[in-house]
Amino acid sequence: MNDSITKTLAVAFSICLICSLVVSVAAVSLRDMQNENKANDKKIKILQAARIYDSNIDVKDQFEQLEVMYLDFNKGEVLKNDVLESFLLEHKNDYDQLSATRKEEYSTKLNTSEDIAIIKSRENVGKFFLLRNEDQTIDKVILPIRGYGLWGTLFGYISIEEDFNTIAGLEFYDHKETPGLGAEVDNPKWKSQWPGKKIFIDNDVSIEVIKGKVDPDDVNIAYKVDGLSGATLTSRGVTNMIKYWFSDSGYAKLFSELNYES
Ligand SMILES: Cc1cc2nc3c(=O)[nH]c(=O)nc-3n(C[C@H](O)[C@H](O)[C@H](O)COP(=O)(O)O)c2cc1C
């Protein structure tokens, strides 16, 4: 009999099995493509932060203009020669993933007073990018930054000019903020305020996202960016992440080393 319970169950079971197989195969086979798209998107953000992105040119080709470098945060030294070689040999291409695990061997736990960006721990060695001029002097330094907003951690890149004080661009590639509120960090109009802003007054990180609009007559206009309206917590998160990443625990020591190089 075609309408027996056993047959009905067998047909339902077979359909479930086939569907789950189709979904699993699709998920597995698309995973590589998704990862590749994510990596590509990140590269675009890095190029955009450096203000050199051209949508008509292949991303991979454009990315080759950038020099990949590694900073030992604890020593404040850029990895070079033998040290760099053995670091790369030891970690091959998996250091990004390893450092993202925040395991003790790859990262340092931050104490509460230091952890103003609420990132809990900072990788021991960080990857960053240099854009050089034709004469090999430094044009821009592109640095990964991250910090807590309202709903989660915002991940992005900030690029600075060769004076190590002027911001060239700021881009976020991942965050959980609310569209129309905190997610306005992606709004091109808001982002367009960053190029030209200054970071340090003496050795203090003085740039901040204020509440409300910056007064055009403010003498400290170079250190202020308009707040994201209705998103004071995300705005504060952006200020705090810049304060942290340009502190001694972040990239501050890198600049004296790069200054020496150039
Ligand atoms: C559904 C919802 C989503 C929100 N998303 C954000 C957000 O992404 N970023 C943020 O700073 N504030 C967000 N807020 C507002 C905060 O709760 C808080 O009120 C706000 O940051 C205070 O900023 P204001 O003083 O500019 O209003 C959200 C509020 C609600 C109800």
The ligand as a Tripos MOL2 file, in Angstrom:
@<TRIPOS>MOLECULE
LIG
   31    33     1     0     0
SMALL
NO_CHARGES

@<TRIPOS>ATOM
      1 C1         17.4170   49.4730   19.4480 C.3       1 LIG1
      2 C2         18.4820   50.4570   19.8560 C.ar      1 LIG1
      3 C3         19.7050   50.4430   19.2010 C.ar      1 LIG1
      4 C4         20.7250   51.3130   19.5720 C.ar      1 LIG1
      5 N1         21.9220   51.2670   18.9250 N.ar      1 LIG1
      6 C5         22.9260   52.0890   19.3070 C.ar      1 LIG1
      7 C6         24.2080   52.0220   18.6910 C.ar      1 LIG1
      8 O1         24.4690   51.2590   17.7320 O.2       1 LIG1
      9 N2         25.1740   52.8440   19.1690 N.ar      1 LIG1
     10 C7         24.9660   53.7120   20.2090 C.ar      1 LIG1
     11 O2         25.8940   54.4010   20.6180 O.2       1 LIG1
     12 N3         23.7620   53.8100   20.7790 N.ar      1 LIG1
     13 C8         22.7400   53.0260   20.3640 C.ar      1 LIG1
     14 N4         21.5260   53.1090   20.9660 N.ar      1 LIG1
     15 C9         21.3110   54.1670   21.9290 C.3       1 LIG1
     16 C10        21.9580   53.9020   23.2720 C.3       1 LIG1
     17 O3         21.1600   53.0130   23.9660 O.3       1 LIG1
     18 C11        22.0970   55.2230   24.0340 C.3       1 LIG1
     19 O4         20.8320   55.7220   24.2910 O.3       1 LIG1
     20 C12        22.8310   56.2130   23.2230 C.3       1 LIG1
     21 O5         24.1000   55.7450   22.9040 O.3       1 LIG1
     22 C13        22.9590   57.5500   23.9320 C.3       1 LIG1
     23 O6         23.3210   58.4450   22.9250 O.3       1 LIG1
     24 P1         22.6770   59.8910   22.7790 P.3       1 LIG1
     25 O7         23.0160   60.5690   24.0670 O.co2     1 LIG1
     26 O8         23.3900   60.4580   21.5950 O.co2     1 LIG1
     27 O9         21.2220   59.6830   22.5720 O.co2     1 LIG1
     28 C14        20.5020   52.2320   20.6110 C.ar      1 LIG1
     29 C15        19.2640   52.2680   21.2600 C.ar      1 LIG1
     30 C16        18.2630   51.3900   20.9040 C.ar      1 LIG1
     31 C17        16.9470   51.4390   21.6330 C.3       1 LIG1
@<TRIPOS>BOND
     1     1     2 1
     2     2     3 ar
     3     2    30 ar
     4     3     4 ar
     5     4     5 ar
     6     4    28 ar
     7     5     6 ar
     8     6     7 ar
     9     6    13 1
    10     7     8 2
    11     7     9 ar
    12     9    10 ar
    13    10    11 2
    14    10    12 ar
    15    12    13 ar
    16    13    14 ar
    17    14    15 1
    18    14    28 ar
    19    15    16 1
    20    16    17 1
    21    16    18 1
    22    18    19 1
    23    18    20 1
    24    20    21 1
    25    20    22 1
    26    22    23 1
    27    23    24 1
    28    24    25 2
    29    24    26 1
    30    24    27 1
    31    28    29 ar
    32    29    30 ar
    33    30    31 1
@<TRIPOS>SUBSTRUCTURE
     1 LIG1         1 GROUP 0 **** ****
